[in-house]
């Protein structure tokens, strides 16, 4: 249904504000702290609200998904945000749909199509036109972080599709956020420690990223993973750089050129092409605990 795609798209659209909040409202050079304060408070809040804990094999599955989607992805995201111009980070991250297509073929038996491959390449090209600048400096650690973030989130997306969740989406979202936060806590304290000074502006930024960027956006995202094919839902992440460019134009008075508008149009065309392609049996294999079965019902 179109409505499921629109609702799911709100998650990546919200994530498009992350770069602005990180660079404008958070303390500099603290990627682990940003990841920790985005995941752990949000996870604990959802655990308190839902009062559901994992059972059986979902203890280690939640730990693994939390490690991929939170404990690994979020620090890599913030390292890229701190070390790279937003355009470079977004362009590298735009390879995620292609990585998801590869993982979906490996773990879900979902064959990729020429339409998906072309849409993925067009998405990268469109994002580069939208946000990449000719004078953008390349920091190879930042590039590696952006690429690593795309890979670990792609794997988390596909494994989240492979394993049928046993609880409502808010509960399983809380499991992953809390697990990622618990894994990040000792690493953050050992590597970055406690910041000497945190301003009210910093607190507001962290609160926004935890409540809106994590609780709301991840709940919408994981709901979409349950309902939509993995290779379709991942293309929605291309909305993030579109929103980031719009925020830069509105909030930072950044110029929007004709090339950028063309890039935005290419991104949206790639996204639509991926959503309307392949409705046959090979396009949406649902897997239950590694075995093909009925599609999981929405529980959130």
C-alpha positions in Angstrom: 0.0 0.0 0.0 1.1 3.5 -0.8 0.3 4.6 2.8 2.9 2.1 4.2 5.6 3.6 2.0 4.7 7.2 2.9 4.6 6.4 6.6 8.0 4.5 6.4 9.5 7.4 4.4 9.0 9.7 7.3 11.8 7.9 9.2 14.5 8.7 6.6 13.1 12.2 6.2 13.6 12.8 9.9 17.1 11.4 9.7 17.8 14.0 7.1 17.9 16.6 9.9 20.7 14.7 11.7 23.6 16.4 10.0 22.2 19.9 10.8 21.5 19.1 14.4 24.9 17.4 14.8 27.0 20.2 13.3 25.0 23.1 14.7 23.8 22.0 18.2 26.0 19.2 19.5 29.5 19.4 21.1 32.2 18.9 18.5 34.1 15.6 17.9 32.1 13.4 20.2 30.6 10.8 17.9 30.3 8.0 20.5 28.5 10.3 23.0 26.1 11.4 20.3 25.4 7.7 19.4 25.0 6.8 23.1 22.6 9.6 23.9 20.6 8.9 20.9 20.1 5.2 21.5 20.2 4.4 25.3 17.7 6.9 26.6 15.3 6.2 23.7 15.6 2.4 24.3 15.0 2.7 28.1 12.0 4.9 27.4 10.4 2.4 25.1 11.2 -0.5 27.5 9.4 1.4 30.2 6.4 2.2 28.0 6.0 -1.3 26.4 7.0 -3.4 29.5 8.2 -6.1 27.1 11.5 -7.9 27.2 13.0 -10.3 24.6 12.3 -14.0 25.0 14.4 -17.0 23.9 16.5 -16.5 20.9 15.4 -12.9 20.6 17.9 -11.9 23.4 20.8 -12.6 21.1 19.0 -11.4 18.0 18.1 -8.1 19.6 21.7 -7.8 20.7 23.0 -8.5 17.2 20.5 -6.1 15.6 21.2 -3.5 18.2 24.9 -3.9 17.6 24.5 -3.4 13.8 21.8 -0.7 13.7 22.8 1.3 16.8 26.2 0.4 18.3 28.0 0.2 15.0 25.9 2.4 12.6 25.4 5.4 14.8 29.1 6.0 15.7 30.0 5.5 12.1 27.3 8.0 11.0 28.6 10.6 13.5 32.3 10.0 12.6 31.3 10.7 8.9 29.2 13.7 9.9 32.1 15.2 11.9 34.9 14.5 9.5 33.3 14.9 6.1 31.3 17.6 4.3 27.7 16.6 4.3 27.7 16.0 0.6 30.5 13.5 0.7 29.0 11.6 3.6 25.6 11.5 1.9 27.0 10.4 -1.5 29.0 7.5 0.0 26.0 6.5 2.2 23.8 6.4 -0.9 25.3 3.1 -1.9 23.2 1.4 0.8 20.3 0.3 -1.5 22.9 -1.6 -3.7 24.4 -3.2 -0.6 20.9 -4.2 0.6 20.2 -5.8 -2.7 23.3 -8.0 -2.4 22.5 -9.0 1.2 18.8 -9.7 0.2 20.0 -12.1 -2.4 22.3 -13.8 0.1 19.9 -14.0 3.1 16.4 -13.7 1.7 16.8 -15.4 -1.7 15.5 -12.2 -3.3 16.9 -11.8 -6.7 17.9 -8.4 -7.8 16.6 -6.9 -11.0 18.0 -4.6 -13.6 15.5 -2.0 -12.5 16.8 -2.1 -8.9 20.4 -1.9 -10.0 19.8 1.0 -12.3 17.7 2.8 -9.6 20.6 2.3 -7.2 23.2 3.7 -9.5 20.8 6.6 -10.4 20.3 7.2 -6.6 24.0 7.6 -6.1 24.3 9.9 -9.1 21.4 12.0 -8.0 22.7 12.4 -4.4 26.1 13.4 -5.7 24.5 16.1 -7.9 22.3 17.2 -5.0 24.9 17.6 -2.2 28.4 17.1 -3.5 30.6 20.1 -4.0 33.6 20.4 -6.4 35.8 21.7 -3.6 34.7 19.0 -1.0 37.7 17.6 0.9 38.1 13.9 1.3 39.0 12.5 4.7 39.5 8.8 4.1 38.6 7.9 7.7 35.3 9.7 7.2 34.8 8.0 3.9 35.5 4.6 5.4 33.1 5.4 8.3 30.3 6.4 5.8 30.8 3.3 3.8 30.9 1.1 6.9 27.8 2.7 8.2 26.0 1.9 4.9 27.1 -1.7 5.1 26.1 -2.4 8.7 22.7 -0.7 8.4 22.1 -2.7 5.2 22.9 -5.9 7.0 20.7 -4.9 9.9 17.8 -4.1 7.5 18.0 -7.5 5.8 18.3 -9.5 9.0 15.4 -7.5 10.5 13.4 -8.6 7.5 14.6 -12.2 7.7 13.6 -12.7 11.4 9.9 -12.4 12.2 9.5 -10.2 15.3 7.7 -11.7 18.2 6.3 -8.4 19.7 4.9 -5.1 18.7 7.2 -2.8 16.8 7.6 -0.3 19.7 8.9 -3.1 21.9 11.4 -4.5 19.4 12.6 -1.0 18.6 13.2 -0.5 22.3 15.2 -3.8 22.5 17.5 -2.7 19.7 18.0 0.8 21.0 18.7 -0.4 24.5 21.0 -3.1 23.4 23.0 -0.7 21.2 23.1 1.8 24.0 24.4 -0.8 26.5 27.1 -1.8 24.1 28.1 1.8 23.5 28.2 2.9 27.2 31.5 1.4 28.3 33.2 2.2 25.0 32.1 5.9 25.2 33.2 6.3 28.8 36.6 4.7 28.0 37.3 6.6 24.7 35.6 9.9 25.1 34.7 10.2 28.7 32.2 12.8 30.1 32.2 16.2 28.3 33.5 19.0 30.5 30.6 21.2 29.6 27.1 20.6 28.2 25.0 23.5 27.3 21.2 23.8 27.1 21.5 23.9 23.4 23.4 20.6 23.5 20.8 19.0 25.7 18.0 20.1 23.3 19.9 18.6 20.4 20.4 15.3 22.1 16.7 15.2 23.2 15.6 15.8 19.6 17.8 13.0 18.3 16.7 10.6 21.0 12.9 11.3 20.9 12.4 12.2 17.2 15.4 10.8 15.5 15.3 7.5 17.4 12.0 6.7 19.1 9.8 8.0 16.3 12.0 7.5 13.2 13.2 4.0 14.1 9.7 2.8 15.0 8.5 4.0 11.6 11.5 2.4 9.9 11.3 -1.0 11.6 7.5 -1.0 10.9 8.3 -0.5 7.3 10.8 -3.3 7.3 8.1 -5.6 8.5 5.6 -4.6 5.8 7.7 -3.8 2.7 10.4 -5.7 0.7 13.9 -5.0 1.9 15.1 -3.7 -1.4 12.2 -1.2 -1.6 12.3 0.1 1.9 16.0 0.8 1.7 15.6 3.2 -1.2 13.6 5.4 1.1 16.9 6.3 2.8 17.7 8.4 -0.3 15.2 10.9 1.1 17.6 11.8 3.9 20.1 13.8 1.7 17.1 15.5 0.0 15.8 16.7 3.3 19.3 17.6 4.5 19.7 19.8 1.4 16.3 21.4 2.1 17.2 22.0 5.7 20.5 23.6 4.7 18.7 25.9 2.3 16.0 26.9 4.8 18.0 27.0 8.1 21.6 27.9 6.9 20.8 30.0 3.9 22.6 27.6 1.6 22.2 28.1 -2.1 20.2 25.6 -4.2 21.6 25.4 -7.8 20.0 24.1 -10.9 22.3 21.0 -10.7 21.1 20.3 -7.2 17.4 20.5 -8.3 18.2 18.1 -11.1 19.9 15.8 -8.5 16.8 15.9 -6.3 14.6 15.0 -9.3 16.9 12.1 -10.2 16.8 10.8 -6.5 13.1 10.9 -6.4 12.8 9.2 -9.8 15.1 6.4 -8.6 13.1 6.1 -5.4 9.8 5.8 -7.4 11.3 3.4 -9.9 12.4 1.1 -7.0 9.0 1.2 -5.4 7.1 0.4 -8.5 9.3 -2.4 -9.8 9.0 -6.1 -9.5 5.7 -7.2 -7.9 6.2 -10.8 -8.8 7.1 -13.7 -6.6 10.8 -12.9 -6.6 10.3 -9.3 -5.5 9.0 -9.8 -2.0 10.1 -13.1 -0.4 9.1 -13.0 3.2 11.2 -15.3 5.4 10.3 -16.7 8.8 13.2 -17.7 10.9 15.1 -18.7 7.8 12.2 -20.5 6.1 9.9 -19.1 3.6 6.4 -18.6 5.0 3.6 -16.1 5.3 4.2 -12.4 5.5 4.4 -11.2 9.1 1.4 -9.1 10.2 1.9 -5.5 11.4 2.1 -5.5 15.2 3.0 -1.9 15.8 
